[in-house]
């Protein structure tokens, strides 16, 4: 017995169901020519799961050609009741993967014209369970800063280099551990990092922060012998792996008072920081090595400055329907609110206005004088407040403008 939850191996299955085992193993040989080893391993596990099902639950199934919709339907609850590797039941993602892999087996052997193919594909896309799509889990700015400081202060130099590399480049762990000794190159006047072919079968170049170049050089001079093939191996020369990287990150995380951190969170953290500071989705996709826009769009759901600005712009208009908010007492504003007021800016057509709210502006009611300007009852509280403000400041023309707008609203309501 092998694999999670002691699935039988192919040799054991061949003794009981040779008619199913032979075409499935031949199928795995075919897909091994085009898929990565990890994907082939997943397909192997999915097909062994299905082959183990008729051995105990559907003895009449002796060949894929006799599999019907009824057998596929019976396999789903059988699979859902299977224990997971470390859980009492398989996860939804695992069930979806195995059912999807099985369906592709039937689809492909039909396309390839195999004699073992059933008369019709017995599985449909709707057989796959709906999966949750949680947002990428990134560290917030304060937590990322604490993690970086703790890593920089760690007595083991490799901890600091690892955390800073992942936080500043967004590399996948497999990409980081596979960096070759000649990965740092000069393009123009600046250093770049050559990331070799990885998960999506593409290599790329990343701009490298000068501080990272200094850290890399310092570590290599101290711990890496000349001629070593890797850029950042362990101090004993052995290559890093994802488990070691995870332990080093969490060593720094524990010193920073943070809960368990998965290495991929540092990749999510860089992407979130970048999008919140105005970096385009196209540039983020190139930085992270994404092939499809959908992979990058997930980060736009975390926190978008455009969404926030539009939300608060609409909120002000909606709030007018419920009356003016109560004024805060003097001294109630904390340092953050004070900073927000100090950095106040308004989005204009081609830029920003940084005029503090307490200063007058000769053009602040320019839109209200336009012939295309329209207003309605929901804006009356705001217009009334501006009318009173103009009276208090003895701004006659502005006072008359808002008085006319208020009259127009009242006349429209009366009619």
Secondary structure, DSSP 8 states (H G I E B T S, - for coil): -BTGGGB--HHHHHHH-HHHHHHHHHHHHHHTTTS-HHHHHHHHHHHHHHHHHHHHH-TT--SGGG--HHHHHHHHHHHHTS--SSSSS--HHHHHHHHHHHHHHHHHHHHTT-TTS-SS----GGGS------------HHHHHHHHHHHHT-SSHHHHHHHHHHHHH---HHHHHT-BTT-EEEETTEEEEEE-S-TTS--EEEE--HHHHHHHHHHHHHH--TT-SBSS--TTS----HHHHHHHHHHHHHHTT-----HHHHHHHHHHHHHHTT--HHHHHHHHT-SSHHHHHHHHTT--HHHHHHHHHHHHHHHGGG-------TT---HHHHHHHHT--EE-SSSEE---TTS--TTTTTGGGSTT----GGGHHHHHHHHHHHHHTT-HHHHHHHHHHHHHHHHHHH-
